[in-house]
Structure formats: structure tokens, C-alpha cells
Amino acid sequence: MSAAKQTTLADHEPDLSKLSPAERDAYEAVYEQGMSGREYARQTDRSWGTVSNLLMRARSKLDVFQDGGRDG
């Protein structure tokens, strides 16, 4: 008998075409490349609040991290 493979978020890649370019850039930097939200804000010359909103909208559109996530 073989054990069932546990699925992870990486097994279900979201459709990023639903996102605006700014949301997609922030999402990729933070959730795919592992950059902190605050570091992304510094590198893109945006406020942390703006980046936080971009990430919140991206998560909402993608329906991921509904129980919380990593913003910063």
C-alpha cells in the first residue's frame, strides 16, 4: 500500500492573469521569491501600506491564504 502524497500550495499554482501588473509584481516578489513585503516596498519606492493593499487584493483575487498569510 502506498502512502498518499500530501499536497502543498506549490502543487496548485494560482492563475496570476487575474491580477493587475502591480499586484502580480508584489505577489511574485513576496510569495514566490520570498522577499518581505517591507523590503519590496523599499525596493519599489512604495509605502508599506500600498504594498500591503496590493498583496491583500492579490490574495483575495486568487482566493489563497484565506486563513492568513505572510505580508512582511
C-alpha positions as CSV (number, residue, x, y, z in Angstrom):
1,M,0.0,0.0,0.0
2,S,1.4,3.4,-0.9
3,A,1.1,6.5,1.2
4,A,-0.9,9.4,-0.2
5,K,1.1,12.4,-1.3
6,Q,0.4,15.5,0.7
7,T,-0.3,18.5,-1.5
8,T,1.2,21.9,-0.9
9,L,0.5,25.4,-2.2
10,A,3.2,24.8,-4.8
11,D,1.1,21.9,-6.2
12,H,-1.7,24.4,-7.0
13,E,-0.2,27.3,-8.8
14,P,-2.6,30.3,-8.9
15,D,-3.7,31.9,-12.2
16,L,-1.8,35.2,-11.9
17,S,-3.6,36.6,-15.0
18,K,-6.4,37.7,-12.7
19,L,-4.0,40.3,-11.1
20,S,-3.1,43.8,-12.2
21,P,0.6,44.2,-13.1
22,A,1.3,45.9,-9.7
23,E,-0.5,43.1,-7.8
24,R,1.3,40.4,-9.8
25,D,4.7,42.0,-9.2
26,A,4.1,42.3,-5.5
27,Y,2.7,38.7,-5.2
28,E,5.6,37.2,-7.1
29,A,8.2,39.1,-5.1
30,V,6.7,38.2,-1.7
31,Y,5.1,34.8,-2.1
32,E,7.2,33.2,-4.9
33,Q,10.7,34.8,-4.4
34,G,10.5,35.1,-0.6
35,M,11.1,38.8,-0.2
36,S,9.5,40.5,2.7
37,G,6.7,42.9,2.0
38,R,8.6,45.8,3.6
39,E,11.7,45.0,1.5
40,Y,9.6,45.0,-1.6
41,A,8.1,48.4,-0.6
42,R,11.6,49.8,-0.2
43,Q,12.9,48.4,-3.5
44,T,9.9,49.7,-5.4
45,D,9.7,53.1,-3.6
46,R,6.2,52.4,-2.4
47,S,4.8,52.8,1.1
48,W,4.3,49.6,3.2
49,G,0.6,50.4,3.2
50,T,0.4,50.4,-0.6
51,V,2.3,47.1,-0.8
52,S,0.1,45.6,1.9
53,N,-3.0,46.6,0.0
54,L,-1.6,45.1,-3.3
55,L,-0.9,41.8,-1.5
56,M,-4.4,41.8,0.1
57,R,-6.1,42.4,-3.2
58,A,-3.9,39.7,-4.9
59,R,-4.7,37.1,-2.2
60,S,-8.4,38.0,-2.5
61,K,-8.5,37.6,-6.3
62,L,-6.5,34.4,-6.1
63,D,-8.5,33.0,-3.1
64,V,-5.3,32.0,-1.4
65,F,-4.2,32.4,2.2
66,Q,-7.8,32.8,3.4
67,D,-6.7,31.9,6.9
68,G,-3.9,34.5,7.0
69,G,-0.6,34.9,5.2
70,R,2.8,36.4,5.3
71,D,2.9,40.0,4.4
72,G,6.0,41.3,6.0
